[in-house]
Amino acid sequence: MAGAAPGTMRWMGDKGVLGLKNKTLGTGVALGVALGGIAGLLATAAWAADAGPATIPASALSSVKELQKRALAGSGAYEVVESLTTQVGPRLPGTPNDAAAVAWAVKAMKDMGLQDVHTEAVPMPGWRRGLERASIIAPMPQPVAVAALGASVGTGPEGIEAEVVRFASLADLKAAPAGSLTGKIAYIALPMARTQDGSGYGEAVAMRLAGPAAAAKKGAAAVIIRSVGTDAHRTPHTGMTRYEDGVAKIPAGAISTIDAGQLDRLLERGPVKMKLVLDVGPLDPITTYSVVGDLKGTEKPDEIVVMGAHLDSWDLGTGAIDDGAGVAIALASARLIKGLPEKPKRTLRVVLFAAEEEGTYGAVAYGKAHAADAAHYVLGTEADLGIGPVWQFKLKSNANAEGAIAAMAAALKPLRVIQGADGEGESSDLGPMAEAGMPVAELSLDATTYFDIHHTADDTLDRIDRPTIDQSTAAYASVLWLAMQAGGTFRAPGAK
């Protein structure tokens, strides 16, 4: 997890891109939208949530046992992701599938009885994927599995034929002499480490985000990277890249880890020439939509607990684990909470964010639109690292929150969830609100195998395991419920 010290808040967007899964670097897209400006607006909000230390009543702790029992018996999360991936499929912003996903989400929220269900507009650049083809043409012809990176420019119909120059890391590419890659294809070969917490992603994803600009500065005609993934399959991993102002935009693709290994061996033996054809490129600006729905609190309806996931996906698979699983966990958690005999005190808000993959555009738009209400946000969490299981719970401790955190951690023990080291939780789409002071609880989803299929054509429904997603839903629903029923605040004394 390059880019942030342990225990600090990371706004992950590329998973977008500031900070794990998106866990490093910023994409440079409109993420600039002045977090400082948003935070300033939030800090001026006149309304303040319930003050005093957070306390969780015994009745809520009793209800959470029933909540977990129901979730483990069948949370309904599998059925949600089955519906989304079957009826809609991949959800690239600006496509008909994207519009269908928004309509699907609105209907799903209304059907389950959420209130104030609405969409929020998210303007962003358009981009399309077309034909993608790569091959080694010398020393011996052979095909290469490739996927264009998001936002990549195209090669033109004739493609690019050039010698390949290998670099072990992004740093090595940046250290290459100026002009040394003129007319060549730069290849960054860094493998990603497999970890439970997904921390290997941070170092590896840097080459995807910054590789094209770095290669262009050295004169390269195009850039390819070893897929940012932990698998040994011939399925390339796509994902967002970024360009820099004033630097030539060159075509960018990812090759499968298997093809990367083959290319490495060939380059050890001598020069290699490749042909790359990417019929992709930018489109006119588009508008997509986040979808929002509330389960209203009965005692403190203006105090909001947020559950986030992102509705969009890449277009190679059907977006089952990224982030259909998160959408399913969010909606299933809300349904389970709604079904409890005890009524919620605070409001649960489910936000299915648009355009996370392309640079957290939905998150930025939401943060700007709700700046004046930020003081109402009691706690937030999001699901965006696959199906789980949830193995760890983290929430930054302070004098107001320590008792409630201990109660939450104890409530999660039957689910085999441990309490992590004290520190801010990871977030991607909740980043702007977290930056403004909203506490973020992290329910760490096990990422040991997540990056085997992340952003690939293999991200499909068959990867969803019912018992696993039920356990994850039980954990998320538990934390949401306890935050909704708690008195007091999770914010540190004197915090904005």
C-alpha positions as CSV (number, residue, x, y, z in Angstrom):
1,M,0.0,0.0,0.0
2,A,2.3,2.7,-1.2
3,G,1.2,6.2,-0.8
4,A,0.0,6.4,2.9
5,A,1.5,5.4,6.2
6,P,-0.1,2.6,8.2
7,G,-2.9,3.9,10.3
8,T,-3.7,7.0,8.2
9,M,-6.8,7.7,6.2
10,R,-6.4,6.8,2.6
11,W,-8.8,8.0,-0.1
12,M,-8.7,5.1,-2.5
13,G,-10.1,5.8,-5.7
14,D,-9.3,3.6,-8.9
15,K,-10.2,1.8,-7.2
16,G,-9.8,4.8,-8.1
17,V,-7.1,5.9,-7.1
18,L,-6.0,7.8,-4.1
19,G,-4.8,5.4,-1.8
20,L,-5.7,-0.2,-1.6
21,K,-7.6,-1.5,-4.0
22,N,-7.2,1.7,-5.4
23,K,-5.0,2.0,-3.0
24,T,-2.3,4.5,-3.9
25,L,-1.7,7.5,-6.2
26,G,-4.4,9.7,-7.5
27,T,-5.7,9.3,-11.0
28,G,-5.6,12.9,-11.7
29,V,-9.1,12.9,-13.2
30,A,-11.4,15.4,-11.5
31,L,-10.3,14.1,-8.2
32,G,-8.7,17.4,-7.7
33,V,-12.1,18.9,-7.0
34,A,-10.8,20.4,-4.1
35,L,-11.2,18.2,-1.1
36,G,-10.1,21.2,0.8
37,G,-13.1,23.1,-0.6
38,I,-15.5,20.4,0.3
39,A,-14.0,20.0,3.7
40,G,-14.4,23.7,4.3
41,L,-18.0,23.7,3.4
42,L,-18.6,20.7,5.6
43,A,-16.9,22.3,8.5
44,T,-19.2,25.3,8.3
45,A,-22.4,23.2,8.7
46,A,-24.4,24.7,11.5
47,W,-26.2,21.5,12.5
48,A,-24.4,19.0,14.8
49,A,-25.1,15.3,15.3
50,D,-25.8,13.8,18.7
51,A,-22.9,14.8,21.0
52,G,-21.2,12.9,23.7
53,P,-19.5,9.5,23.7
54,A,-21.1,6.8,21.5
55,T,-22.9,4.2,23.5
56,I,-24.7,1.1,22.2
57,P,-27.8,0.0,24.1
58,A,-28.3,-3.6,25.2
59,S,-31.4,-4.0,23.0
60,A,-29.3,-3.3,19.9
61,L,-26.7,-5.9,21.0
62,S,-29.5,-8.4,21.5
63,S,-31.0,-7.6,18.0
64,V,-27.6,-8.0,16.3
65,K,-27.6,-11.7,17.3
66,E,-30.9,-12.2,15.4
67,L,-29.5,-10.1,12.5
68,Q,-26.5,-12.4,12.2
69,K,-28.6,-15.5,12.5
70,R,-30.9,-14.4,9.6
71,A,-28.0,-13.4,7.5
72,L,-26.1,-16.6,7.9
73,A,-29.2,-18.6,7.1
74,G,-29.5,-16.8,3.8
75,S,-28.8,-13.0,3.5
76,G,-30.3,-12.6,0.0
77,A,-27.0,-11.1,-1.2
78,Y,-26.4,-13.8,-3.7
79,E,-29.8,-13.2,-5.3
80,V,-29.1,-9.5,-5.6
81,V,-25.8,-10.0,-7.4
82,E,-27.3,-12.8,-9.6
83,S,-30.0,-10.3,-10.7
84,L,-27.6,-7.5,-11.4
85,T,-25.1,-9.5,-13.4
86,T,-27.7,-11.5,-15.3
87,Q,-30.3,-8.8,-16.1
88,V,-27.7,-6.0,-16.7
89,G,-24.2,-7.5,-17.0
90,P,-21.2,-5.3,-17.3
91,R,-21.7,-1.6,-16.4
92,L,-19.3,0.7,-18.2
93,P,-20.4,4.3,-17.7
94,G,-22.1,5.8,-20.7
95,T,-23.3,2.5,-22.1
96,P,-26.9,1.2,-22.3
97,N,-25.9,-1.3,-19.6
98,D,-25.0,1.5,-17.3
99,A,-28.4,3.2,-17.8
100,A,-30.0,-0.2,-17.2
101,A,-28.1,-0.7,-14.0
102,V,-29.3,2.7,-12.7
103,A,-32.9,1.7,-13.5
104,W,-32.3,-1.7,-11.9
105,A,-30.9,-0.1,-8.7
106,V,-33.8,2.4,-8.4
107,K,-36.3,-0.4,-8.7
108,A,-34.5,-2.7,-6.3
109,M,-34.4,0.0,-3.6
110,K,-38.1,0.9,-4.1
111,D,-39.1,-2.7,-4.1
112,M,-37.5,-3.3,-0.7
113,G,-39.1,-0.3,0.8
114,L,-36.3,2.3,1.0
115,Q,-37.4,5.9,1.0
116,D,-36.4,9.0,-0.9
117,V,-35.0,6.8,-3.6
118,H,-33.4,9.0,-6.3
119,T,-30.5,9.4,-8.7
120,E,-27.7,12.0,-8.6
121,A,-26.1,13.1,-11.8
122,V,-22.4,12.5,-12.4
123,P,-20.7,14.2,-15.4
124,M,-17.5,12.6,-16.7
125,P,-15.5,12.0,-19.8
126,G,-16.7,9.2,-22.1
127,W,-14.5,6.3,-23.3
128,R,-15.1,3.3,-25.5
129,R,-13.4,-0.1,-25.9
130,G,-13.3,-1.8,-29.3
131,L,-11.0,-4.4,-30.9
132,E,-7.9,-5.3,-28.9
133,R,-5.2,-7.5,-30.4
134,A,-1.5,-8.0,-29.7
135,S,1.0,-10.5,-31.0
136,I,4.7,-11.2,-31.0
137,I,5.9,-11.0,-34.6
138,A,9.6,-11.8,-34.0
139,P,11.5,-13.9,-33.3
140,M,8.6,-16.3,-33.7
141,P,4.9,-15.3,-34.3
142,Q,2.5,-15.9,-31.4
143,P,-0.6,-14.2,-30.0
144,V,-0.7,-12.2,-26.8
145,A,-3.8,-11.7,-24.6
146,V,-4.2,-8.0,-24.1
147,A,-6.7,-5.5,-22.7
148,A,-6.6,-1.8,-23.2
149,L,-6.4,0.3,-20.1
150,G,-9.2,2.6,-19.3
151,A,-8.8,6.1,-20.8
152,S,-6.2,4.8,-23.3
153,V,-6.0,6.3,-26.7
154,G,-6.0,4.1,-29.7
155,T,-3.3,2.9,-32.0
156,G,-5.1,3.5,-35.2
157,P,-6.4,0.7,-37.4
158,E,-3.0,-0.3,-38.6
159,G,-1.6,-0.7,-35.1
160,I,1.9,-0.2,-33.9
161,E,4.8,-2.5,-34.7
162,A,7.9,-2.0,-32.6
163,E,10.7,-3.5,-30.5
164,V,9.8,-4.2,-26.9
165,V,12.0,-2.7,-24.1
166,R,11.5,-4.4,-20.7
167,F,11.6,-2.6,-17.3
168,A,11.4,-4.4,-14.0
169,S,9.5,-1.6,-12.4
170,L,8.0,1.8,-12.9
171,A,11.1,3.3,-11.2
172,D,13.4,1.7,-13.7
173,L,11.3,3.1,-16.6
174,K,11.5,6.6,-15.0
175,A,15.3,6.2,-14.8
176,A,15.7,5.5,-18.5
177,P,17.6,8.1,-20.5
178,A,15.5,10.7,-22.3
179,G,14.7,9.6,-25.9
180,S,15.9,6.0,-25.3
181,L,12.5,4.6,-26.1
182,T,11.8,6.5,-29.3
183,G,9.5,4.5,-31.5
184,K,9.5,1.5,-29.2
185,I,7.0,-0.3,-26.9
186,A,7.8,0.1,-23.2
187,Y,7.0,-3.0,-21.1
188,I,6.8,-2.9,-17.3
189,A,7.0,-6.4,-15.8
190,L,6.4,-5.9,-12.1
191,P,4.5,-8.9,-10.6
192,M,1.9,-8.3,-7.9
193,A,2.3,-9.9,-4.4
194,R,-0.6,-11.9,-3.1
195,T,-1.8,-10.7,0.4
196,Q,-4.9,-11.1,2.5
197,D,-5.3,-7.4,2.9
198,G,-4.7,-6.5,-0.7
199,S,-1.7,-4.4,0.1
200,G,0.3,-5.8,-2.8
201,Y,-2.0,-3.8,-5.1
202,G,-0.5,-0.5,-4.1
203,E,2.9,-1.0,-5.6
204,A,1.8,-2.9,-8.7
205,V,-1.0,-0.5,-9.6
206,A,1.4,2.5,-9.8
207,M,2.8,1.1,-13.1
208,R,-0.8,1.1,-14.6
209,L,-1.6,4.6,-13.5
210,A,1.7,6.3,-14.2
211,G,3.3,4.0,-16.8
212,P,1.9,5.6,-19.9
213,A,3.1,9.1,-19.0
214,A,6.5,7.9,-17.9
215,A,7.0,5.9,-21.1
216,A,5.8,8.8,-23.3
217,K,8.4,11.1,-21.6
218,K,11.1,8.7,-22.9
219,G,9.7,8.7,-26.4
220,A,7.8,5.4,-26.4
221,A,5.2,4.8,-29.1
222,A,3.1,2.6,-26.7
223,V,3.3,0.9,-23.3
224,I,2.2,-2.5,-22.1
225,I,2.3,-3.7,-18.5
226,R,2.1,-7.1,-16.8
227,S,-1.5,-7.3,-15.6
228,V,-2.0,-6.1,-12.1
229,G,-3.2,-9.4,-10.7
230,T,-2.1,-12.4,-8.8
231,D,-3.4,-15.1,-11.1
232,A,-1.7,-17.5,-13.5
233,H,-4.3,-17.3,-16.2
234,R,-4.4,-16.0,-19.8
235,T,-6.9,-13.3,-18.9
236,P,-5.6,-9.7,-18.9
237,H,-6.7,-7.2,-16.2
238,T,-7.9,-3.9,-17.3
239,G,-8.1,-0.8,-15.1
240,M,-7.8,3.0,-15.3
241,T,-4.7,4.8,-16.4
242,R,-3.9,8.5,-16.5
243,Y,-2.2,10.9,-18.7
244,E,-0.3,14.1,-17.8
245,D,-1.0,17.5,-19.2
246,G,1.7,18.5,-21.7
247,V,2.8,14.9,-22.2
248,A,2.0,12.9,-25.3
249,K,-0.8,10.4,-24.9
250,I,0.3,6.9,-26.0
251,P,-1.7,3.7,-26.3
252,A,-1.6,1.6,-23.1
253,G,-2.5,-2.1,-22.5
254,A,-2.1,-4.9,-20.0
255,I,-1.1,-8.4,-21.1
256,S,-2.0,-11.5,-19.1
257,T,0.4,-12.8,-16.5
258,I,1.0,-15.9,-18.6
259,D,1.9,-13.8,-21.7
260,A,4.1,-11.6,-19.5
261,G,6.1,-14.7,-18.4
262,Q,6.5,-15.8,-22.0
263,L,7.6,-12.3,-23.0
264,D,10.1,-12.2,-20.2
265,R,11.7,-15.5,-21.3
266,L,11.9,-14.4,-24.9
267,L,13.5,-11.1,-24.0
268,E,16.1,-12.9,-22.0
269,R,17.1,-14.6,-25.3
270,G,17.2,-11.5,-27.5
271,P,15.2,-8.7,-29.1
272,V,11.4,-9.1,-29.4
273,K,9.1,-7.2,-31.8
274,M,5.4,-6.9,-31.2
275,K,2.3,-5.6,-32.9
276,L,-0.3,-3.8,-30.9
277,V,-3.8,-2.9,-32.1
278,L,-6.1,-1.0,-29.8
279,D,-9.3,0.3,-31.3
280,V,-10.3,2.3,-28.2
281,G,-10.4,6.0,-27.3
282,P,-12.2,8.9,-25.7
283,L,-15.8,10.0,-26.4
284,D,-17.7,13.1,-25.7
285,P,-18.5,13.9,-22.1
286,I,-21.3,11.8,-20.6
287,T,-23.6,11.9,-17.6
288,T,-24.1,8.8,-15.5
289,Y,-25.9,8.5,-12.1
290,S,-25.4,7.4,-8.5
291,V,-28.4,5.9,-6.8
292,V,-29.4,6.8,-3.3
293,G,-32.0,5.4,-0.9
294,D,-32.8,5.7,2.8
295,L,-34.1,3.5,5.5
296,K,-35.5,6.3,7.8
297,G,-34.7,6.4,11.5
298,T,-37.6,6.8,13.9
299,E,-35.9,8.8,16.6
300,K,-33.0,10.7,14.9
301,P,-33.9,10.6,11.2
302,D,-31.5,13.5,10.4
303,E,-28.5,11.5,11.6
304,I,-27.1,9.3,8.8
305,V,-25.2,6.1,8.7
306,V,-23.9,5.4,5.2
307,M,-23.4,2.1,3.4
308,G,-21.5,2.5,0.1
309,A,-20.7,0.4,-2.9
310,H,-20.2,1.2,-6.6
311,L,-22.7,0.4,-9.3
312,D,-20.4,0.7,-12.3
313,S,-18.0,-2.0,-13.4
314,W,-15.4,-2.7,-16.1
315,D,-16.7,-4.3,-19.2
316,L,-14.7,-7.5,-19.7
317,G,-16.7,-9.6,-17.3
318,T,-20.1,-8.9,-15.6
319,G,-18.8,-7.1,-12.6
320,A,-19.8,-9.7,-10.1
321,I,-17.1,-9.3,-7.5
322,D,-16.2,-5.7,-8.5
323,D,-18.5,-4.4,-7.3
324,G,-21.7,-6.5,-7.7
325,A,-20.8,-8.1,-4.5
326,G,-20.6,-4.8,-2.7
327,V,-23.9,-3.7,-4.2
328,A,-25.4,-7.0,-2.9
329,I,-24.0,-6.6,0.5
330,A,-25.3,-3.1,0.8
331,L,-28.8,-3.9,-0.3
332,A,-29.1,-7.2,1.6
333,S,-27.8,-5.4,4.8
334,A,-30.5,-2.8,4.4
335,R,-33.2,-5.4,3.9
336,L,-32.1,-7.4,6.9
337,I,-32.1,-4.3,9.1
338,K,-35.5,-3.3,7.8
339,G,-36.8,-6.7,8.8
340,L,-35.8,-6.5,12.5
341,P,-38.6,-6.1,15.1
342,E,-36.7,-3.2,16.7
343,K,-37.0,0.0,14.7
344,P,-33.9,1.9,13.6
345,K,-33.1,5.1,15.5
346,R,-30.9,6.7,12.9
347,T,-31.3,6.7,9.1
348,L,-29.4,4.2,7.0
349,R,-28.4,5.6,3.7
350,V,-27.4,3.3,0.9
351,V,-25.4,5.0,-1.8
352,L,-24.5,3.1,-5.0
353,F,-21.9,5.3,-6.5
354,A,-21.3,5.9,-10.2
355,A,-18.0,5.8,-12.1
356,E,-15.8,4.6,-9.3
357,E,-13.6,2.6,-11.7
358,E,-12.9,5.7,-13.9
359,G,-11.7,7.9,-11.0
360,T,-14.4,8.1,-8.3
361,Y,-16.4,10.7,-10.2
362,G,-19.5,9.6,-8.3
363,A,-17.8,10.0,-5.0
364,V,-16.6,13.5,-5.8
365,A,-20.0,14.6,-7.1
366,Y,-21.7,13.2,-3.9
367,G,-19.3,15.0,-1.7
368,K,-19.9,18.3,-3.4
369,A,-23.7,17.9,-3.5
370,H,-23.9,17.0,0.2
371,A,-21.3,19.3,1.6
372,A,-23.7,21.3,3.6
373,D,-25.1,18.2,5.4
374,A,-21.8,16.6,6.4
375,A,-22.2,17.1,10.1
376,H,-25.2,14.8,9.9
377,Y,-23.1,11.9,8.8
378,V,-22.4,9.7,11.9
379,L,-20.5,6.8,10.4
380,G,-19.8,5.3,7.0
381,T,-18.5,2.0,5.6
382,E,-18.3,0.5,2.1
383,A,-17.9,-2.8,0.4
384,D,-15.5,-2.9,-2.5
385,L,-13.0,-5.7,-2.3
386,G,-15.0,-8.8,-3.4
387,I,-17.1,-11.2,-1.5
388,G,-15.0,-11.7,1.6
389,P,-15.2,-13.2,4.1
390,V,-14.8,-10.2,6.4
391,W,-11.9,-11.0,8.6
392,Q,-11.1,-7.7,10.4
393,F,-12.8,-4.7,11.8
394,K,-11.2,-1.3,12.1
395,L,-12.4,2.1,13.3
396,K,-10.3,4.9,14.6
397,S,-10.5,5.0,18.4
398,N,-11.0,8.2,20.4
399,A,-12.4,9.2,23.8
400,N,-15.9,9.3,22.3
401,A,-15.8,6.1,20.3
402,E,-13.7,3.6,22.3
403,G,-16.6,2.0,24.2
404,A,-18.8,1.6,21.1
405,I,-15.8,0.2,19.1
406,A,-15.2,-2.4,21.8
407,A,-18.9,-3.4,21.7
408,M,-18.9,-3.6,17.9
409,A,-15.8,-5.8,17.9
410,A,-17.3,-8.1,20.5
411,A,-20.5,-8.4,18.5
412,L,-18.4,-9.5,15.4
413,K,-16.5,-12.2,17.2
414,P,-19.1,-14.9,16.5
415,L,-18.5,-14.2,12.8
416,R,-14.7,-14.9,13.3
417,V,-13.9,-11.2,12.7
418,I,-10.9,-9.9,14.6
419,Q,-10.3,-6.3,15.7
420,G,-7.6,-4.7,13.7
421,A,-5.0,-2.2,14.9
422,D,-6.3,1.2,15.7
423,G,-6.4,3.4,12.6
424,E,-8.6,5.0,10.0
425,G,-10.6,2.6,7.8
426,E,-9.9,2.4,4.1
427,S,-12.4,4.0,1.8
428,S,-12.8,4.8,-1.9
429,D,-16.2,6.3,-2.6
430,L,-16.6,7.5,0.9
431,G,-13.3,9.4,0.6
432,P,-14.7,13.0,0.3
433,M,-17.0,12.5,3.3
434,A,-14.2,10.9,5.3
435,E,-11.9,13.8,4.4
436,A,-14.5,16.1,5.9
437,G,-14.6,14.3,9.2
438,M,-17.0,11.4,8.9
439,P,-15.6,8.4,10.7
440,V,-15.2,5.4,8.5
441,A,-15.4,1.8,9.7
442,E,-13.4,-0.7,7.7
443,L,-14.7,-4.3,7.4
444,S,-11.7,-5.9,5.8
445,L,-12.8,-8.4,3.1
446,D,-10.3,-11.2,2.5
447,A,-8.5,-10.3,-0.7
448,T,-6.2,-13.4,-0.9
449,T,-7.8,-14.5,-4.2
450,Y,-9.6,-11.3,-5.2
451,F,-6.9,-10.1,-7.5
452,D,-6.9,-13.3,-9.4
453,I,-10.0,-12.1,-11.3
454,H,-10.2,-8.4,-10.5
455,H,-10.9,-6.4,-13.7
456,T,-10.9,-9.5,-15.9
457,A,-13.3,-11.4,-18.1
458,D,-13.5,-13.9,-15.3
459,D,-15.3,-11.5,-12.9
460,T,-18.6,-13.4,-13.2
461,L,-21.3,-14.8,-11.1
462,D,-19.7,-18.2,-10.6
463,R,-17.1,-16.5,-8.4
464,I,-19.8,-15.7,-5.8
465,D,-19.9,-18.2,-2.9
466,R,-23.1,-18.0,-1.0
467,P,-21.8,-18.8,2.6
468,T,-19.0,-16.3,2.1
469,I,-21.1,-13.4,1.0
470,D,-23.7,-14.2,3.7
471,Q,-20.9,-13.9,6.3
472,S,-19.8,-10.6,4.9
473,T,-23.4,-9.3,4.8
474,A,-23.8,-10.4,8.4
475,A,-20.7,-8.4,9.4
476,Y,-21.7,-5.3,7.5
477,A,-25.3,-5.4,8.7
478,S,-24.1,-5.7,12.3
479,V,-21.9,-2.7,12.3
480,L,-24.5,-0.6,10.4
481,W,-27.2,-1.6,12.9
482,L,-25.1,-0.9,16.0
483,A,-24.2,2.6,14.6
484,M,-27.8,3.3,13.8
485,Q,-28.9,2.5,17.4
486,A,-26.0,4.1,19.2
487,G,-26.3,7.2,21.1
488,G,-23.6,9.9,21.0
489,T,-20.9,10.5,18.4
490,F,-18.0,8.5,16.9
491,R,-16.1,11.6,16.2
492,A,-13.3,12.7,18.4
493,P,-13.9,15.5,20.9
494,G,-13.6,18.8,19.1
495,A,-13.5,17.1,15.7
496,K,-15.3,18.7,12.8
